[in-house]
Amino acid sequence: MIIWTCLLAFLLCIAGTPVLCCDCLRHYGHLSNASLTLVQTMGGQLTDQESPVPFPYKLYKYIRNAKVDKQLVFIRDSLELIAGLYRHDNLSSITWDTDKTEHFLMILHRQEDELKSCVSTHSRKVSALRKYYRKLNKSTLYRTGGGPASWEIIRKETKKHLVQLDLLVGFVVESAADSICSVSL
């Protein structure tokens, strides 16, 4: 029975089920928890101020119903775009813990790099996601010159995205496990 289960898992990997072959999703929960903790603790209490750009809940709902390949591209691109927000010139205006901020960014890059091994580099990017991040960047950091209040909005929005990405990864892994169980029955 164990041989048949291993053979089935191998065949599913060959058939293109990237979730089963993607080792990085095993670590994702740990890294996600670490990044969430760091984004929460690298600064003071999160701001109550609302973002000038509405959070894209509809986009997350849409991607949850997409194919696994597209979901993985979305997760990878989201991590890349979140990290891109922090490449702004005026980080000096914020009083966040430098070590925690650096560690946070290192974890984001690690998650992104590991997901790149699961997804084709020629995968089509989700354009609505890029538009959202461009608008968020322009409406907060560039309009204010990167002032402390705008950075706090970015940190708050980052946390929301990390939570949604964690939920999406859990959904992807659960869906893959369900499909294995239904195939093996």
C-alpha positions as CSV (number, residue, x, y, z in Angstrom):
1,M,0.0,0.0,0.0
2,I,2.8,2.4,0.8
3,I,4.4,1.7,-2.6
4,W,1.1,2.6,-4.3
5,T,0.7,5.8,-2.4
6,C,4.3,6.9,-3.2
7,L,3.8,5.9,-6.9
8,L,0.5,7.9,-6.9
9,A,2.2,11.0,-5.4
10,F,5.0,10.7,-8.0
11,L,2.5,10.4,-10.8
12,L,0.6,13.4,-9.6
13,C,3.9,15.4,-9.5
14,I,4.7,14.4,-13.0
15,A,1.1,15.3,-14.1
16,G,1.7,18.9,-13.1
17,T,0.4,19.2,-9.5
18,P,2.9,21.9,-8.4
19,V,1.6,22.0,-4.8
20,L,2.7,18.4,-4.2
21,C,6.1,19.0,-5.7
22,C,6.7,22.3,-4.1
23,D,8.7,21.8,-1.0
24,C,8.5,25.5,0.0
25,L,4.9,25.2,0.9
26,R,5.9,23.0,3.8
27,H,7.9,25.9,5.3
28,Y,5.5,28.6,4.3
29,G,3.5,28.5,7.6
30,H,6.6,28.9,9.7
31,L,8.0,31.7,7.6
32,S,4.6,33.4,7.4
33,N,4.2,33.4,11.1
34,A,7.7,34.9,11.5
35,S,7.0,37.6,8.9
36,L,3.6,38.4,10.6
37,T,5.2,38.7,14.0
38,L,8.0,40.9,12.6
39,V,5.7,43.3,10.7
40,Q,3.7,43.6,13.9
41,T,6.6,44.2,16.2
42,M,9.1,46.1,14.0
43,G,7.2,49.3,14.8
44,G,4.8,50.5,17.4
45,Q,1.1,49.8,17.5
46,L,-0.4,49.6,14.0
47,T,-2.2,52.7,12.9
48,D,-5.9,53.2,12.9
49,Q,-5.7,55.4,9.8
50,E,-7.3,53.9,6.7
51,S,-5.4,53.4,3.5
52,P,-6.4,55.7,0.6
53,V,-6.5,52.5,-1.6
54,P,-9.2,49.9,-0.7
55,F,-7.9,46.5,0.2
56,P,-8.4,44.1,-2.8
57,Y,-10.6,41.4,-1.1
58,K,-12.3,40.7,-4.4
59,L,-9.0,39.9,-6.0
60,Y,-8.2,37.4,-3.2
61,K,-11.7,35.9,-3.7
62,Y,-11.1,35.6,-7.4
63,I,-7.7,34.0,-7.1
64,R,-9.0,31.5,-4.6
65,N,-11.1,30.1,-7.4
66,A,-8.3,30.0,-9.9
67,K,-6.0,27.1,-10.8
68,V,-3.2,26.2,-8.5
69,D,-0.5,27.5,-10.9
70,K,-2.2,30.9,-11.0
71,Q,-2.6,30.9,-7.2
72,L,1.1,30.2,-6.7
73,V,2.1,32.9,-9.2
74,F,-0.2,35.3,-7.3
75,I,1.4,34.4,-4.0
76,R,4.9,34.8,-5.4
77,D,4.1,38.1,-7.1
78,S,2.4,39.4,-3.9
79,L,5.5,38.8,-1.9
80,E,7.7,40.4,-4.6
81,L,5.4,43.5,-4.7
82,I,5.2,43.8,-0.9
83,A,9.0,43.7,-0.7
84,G,9.1,46.3,-3.5
85,L,7.1,48.7,-1.3
86,Y,10.0,48.8,1.1
87,R,12.6,49.7,-1.5
88,H,11.6,53.3,-1.2
89,D,14.3,55.9,-0.8
90,N,13.0,57.5,2.4
91,L,13.1,54.7,5.0
92,S,15.0,57.1,7.2
93,S,11.8,58.9,8.3
94,I,10.6,55.8,10.2
95,T,11.6,54.7,13.7
96,W,11.1,51.0,13.2
97,D,13.5,48.5,14.8
98,T,16.2,48.2,12.0
99,D,17.1,44.5,12.8
100,K,13.5,43.4,12.8
101,T,12.8,45.3,9.6
102,E,15.8,43.7,7.9
103,H,14.8,40.3,9.1
104,F,11.3,40.8,7.9
105,L,12.5,41.7,4.4
106,M,14.9,38.7,4.4
107,I,12.0,36.4,5.1
108,L,9.9,37.9,2.4
109,H,12.7,37.4,-0.1
110,R,13.3,33.9,1.0
111,Q,9.6,33.1,0.6
112,E,9.6,34.7,-2.8
113,D,12.7,32.8,-3.9
114,E,11.4,29.5,-2.7
115,L,8.1,30.0,-4.6
116,K,10.0,30.8,-7.7
117,S,11.2,27.1,-7.7
118,C,7.5,26.1,-7.8
119,V,6.4,28.4,-10.6
120,S,7.6,28.8,-14.2
121,T,9.5,32.0,-14.6
122,H,7.4,32.6,-17.8
123,S,4.2,32.5,-15.8
124,R,1.8,35.4,-16.6
125,K,1.6,37.9,-13.8
126,V,-1.7,39.1,-12.4
127,S,-2.0,42.6,-13.7
128,A,-4.7,43.7,-11.3
129,L,-2.3,42.9,-8.5
130,R,0.4,45.1,-10.0
131,K,-2.0,47.9,-10.5
132,Y,-3.2,47.7,-6.9
133,Y,0.4,47.9,-5.5
134,R,1.4,50.7,-7.9
135,K,-1.7,52.7,-6.7
136,L,-0.9,52.0,-3.1
137,N,2.7,53.1,-3.5
138,K,1.7,56.2,-5.4
139,S,-1.1,57.1,-3.0
140,T,0.9,56.7,0.2
141,L,4.7,56.9,-0.2
142,Y,5.1,59.1,-3.2
143,R,2.4,61.6,-2.5
144,T,3.7,62.2,1.0
145,G,7.4,61.9,0.3
146,G,7.5,58.8,2.5
147,G,6.5,60.3,5.8
148,P,6.1,58.2,8.9
149,A,2.3,58.1,8.7
150,S,2.4,56.7,5.2
151,W,4.9,54.1,6.2
152,E,2.6,53.0,9.0
153,I,-0.2,52.6,6.5
154,I,2.1,50.5,4.3
155,R,2.9,48.3,7.4
156,K,-0.7,47.9,8.2
157,E,-1.6,47.0,4.6
158,T,1.4,44.6,4.5
159,K,0.0,42.7,7.5
160,K,-3.4,42.4,5.9
161,H,-1.8,41.0,2.8
162,L,0.4,38.5,4.7
163,V,-2.7,37.2,6.5
164,Q,-4.6,36.8,3.3
165,L,-1.6,35.1,1.6
166,D,-1.3,32.7,4.6
167,L,-5.0,31.8,4.2
168,L,-4.5,31.3,0.5
169,V,-1.6,29.0,1.0
170,G,-3.6,27.0,3.5
171,F,-6.4,26.8,0.9
172,V,-4.0,25.6,-1.8
173,V,-2.4,22.9,0.4
174,E,-5.8,21.8,1.6
175,S,-7.1,21.6,-1.9
176,A,-4.1,19.5,-3.0
177,A,-4.6,17.2,0.0
178,D,-8.3,16.8,-0.9
179,S,-7.5,15.9,-4.5
180,I,-5.0,13.3,-3.4
181,C,-7.5,11.7,-1.0
182,S,-10.2,11.7,-3.7
183,V,-7.8,10.1,-6.2
184,S,-6.5,7.4,-3.8
185,L,-10.1,6.4,-2.7
